[in-house]
C-alpha cells in the first residue's frame, strides 16, 4: 500500500491537528475543574473547550449566570471592567455530553467549592411564586469568550451594546449547556 498520499493526514493526526469532537477533552484526560475567577483569567486558553465550572448560580427572568463575587481581577477591555459572571446559554448541539462529569476529580471539586463558599454568600430572592435564589453549582459546558471583547458604550436604546454575551451583552463569556449540565451542590 502506498502511504505517500496519506502522509499529510498522518502528520496532522500525529500532531493533534484534527478536532477531538464536541464535548471531549483534548487528550481524554480528566476534565478541568475551575472557578469562575480562574476561567475568566484564562479565557483565551480555555476558549471553546469543555470545562466544569464551580460557582454561584444566579437567575432572573432574563436568564441564568454563573458568578463569583470574590475574584481578585476583572476582565478589562478598552478600559471597561466586566462583571465576574458567565452567561449560561442553552445550546444542546454545542454543549459537551453530561457524561463527561464522570471525569471530574471529586477532591478537586470539593476544594474549589470550599474556595467559592469562602468568597460568596447565597442570596435568597423570590419574585411572587418564582424562586430566583442563588445556588452552589458545578456546571459542565463549553466555555466561550471573544478574543476582541468590545465593551458596551453610551446610554439608552440607541447605545452600542458591545460584543459581550447574554442579557444586554453584559457578560464577558458564556457557557454552552444542555440538559444535565447544571449540578446542584449541597456541601
N, C-alpha and C positions, 0 to 999 in steps of 0.2 A: 504494500500500500504506500502510495506517495504522500508523505506528510507535509511537503513544501506548501501546498495551497492552504493548509490548516495552520501553518506556523504563526501568522499574525494573531489568530484567535487563541492559540495555545499560550502565547506570550501574554496576551491581555488577561486571560483567565488566571495565569500563574501570578500576576501582579494584583489580582483582585479588582480588575477594571470593570467587571460585569456586576451590576447591582445584585444584592442578595435577596431582593424582593421586599415588598412592603411588609412590615411587621416582623422582620427578622433582624437580629443583631448582626453586625458585620462579620464576626467570626464565630457566631453561635455561642459566644461566651455568656456569662451572666449579664443580666440586664442592669444598666447603671441605675442606682437609686440616688436621686439628687433632691435637694430642697429647691424651692423657687429661687432663692437667692443664688445658689450655685449655678443653676441652669441659665439664669439671666446673665451672670458674669461670664459664662462660657457659651453664650448664644451662637456665636459663629461656629465654634467647634461642634456643638450639638445640633445644629440646624438640619432639619429633615431626617432626624434619627429617632428611633423609638427610645423612650425613657420612662422610668417610673418616678413620678414627682410626688414628694411629700409636702403637704401644706395645709392651709385652711381653705375649705370650700365655702365661698360666699355666693349667694344667689339673690337676684331680684327678678321682677317680672320682665326684665330686659335680657337676662341671660345668667350665666354662671362663670365665675372666675376662681382661679386658684391663686392664693396670695400668701405673703409673709411680710408682716409689718416690721420685722426686726432686721432687715438687710442692712449691712454697713454701706453698701453702694447702691446707686440707682443707675439705670441705663440712661446715658446722656447722649443726645444727638442734637447738633446745631444749637447748643445752649439750653435745650429743653430737658428737664428731668422727668422721666416717665415713672409712673407708679410701679411698685414691685408686684405686679399681678400678671396673670396669664389667662387669656380668654379661652374657654373650653368650647370648641367647635365640633358639632355633630357632623361626622364625615365617615360613614361606615366603610367606604371604599379606600380611604387614605389612612385610617387608623390601624395600628397593629392588632393582631388577634389577642384577646384576653388571656389565652393560654400561656402567653409569654410571662405572665405574672409568676409562673412556677419557677422562672429563672431568677427571681428576686431573692437576694440573701436576706433572710429574716433578721439576723443580728444587725446588719447594716440598716435595715428598715426601722427597727426599734431605736437605734442610735439617732437616726435622722429625725424621727418623730419626737424624741426627747429634746433635741435641739430646737425644733419648731415650737414645741409646747413652752419652752422657757422664754421664747421671744414674743409669743402671741397669746391673746385671750379670745375665747369664743364670744361672739355677740349673740344675744337672743333677740330675734327680730321677727315679729309677726305682723301681718297686714290682713286684718279681717280673719278669715278662716285659713289663710295661707301661712305656712311656716317657712320663713326665709333664714332661720337661724344657721349660724356657722357650724361646720363640722370638720373634725380631723379626718383627712383622707390621704390615700395614696392613689394616684391616677396614672394609668398606663395610657400613653398616647404617642403620637408622632409630633415632636417639637418643631415649630417653625417660627422664624424671625427673619425679617428682611435685613440684608447687609446694609442698605442705604435707607434706614428708617427715617422717614420725614415726619417731623412733629406737626401737630395742628397749629394754626395761627389765625388770628383775627377773632371776631365775635359775631354771634348771631347766625341766622340761617345761611348767609352768603359766605361764611368763613371757609377757609381751606382746611379740610378735615384731616389732612396728612395721610400717612400710609400705615397707621397702626392697625390693630385688629379689634374686632368685636364692636360693642355698642359705642357709637361715636368715634370709632377708630382709636379708642383710648388706651389700649394695652400694647406693650412693646413686643408681644409674642402671642402665639396661640398653640393649643394642643389639640390635635385631631383625635376625637374619641368615638366610641361606639358602645352598644350595649355591653355591659360587663367591664367597662374601663374604669369606673369610679368605685373604689373600695373604701367603705367607711371603717375608721379605726376607733377603737374604744379605749385602748390602753397604750 
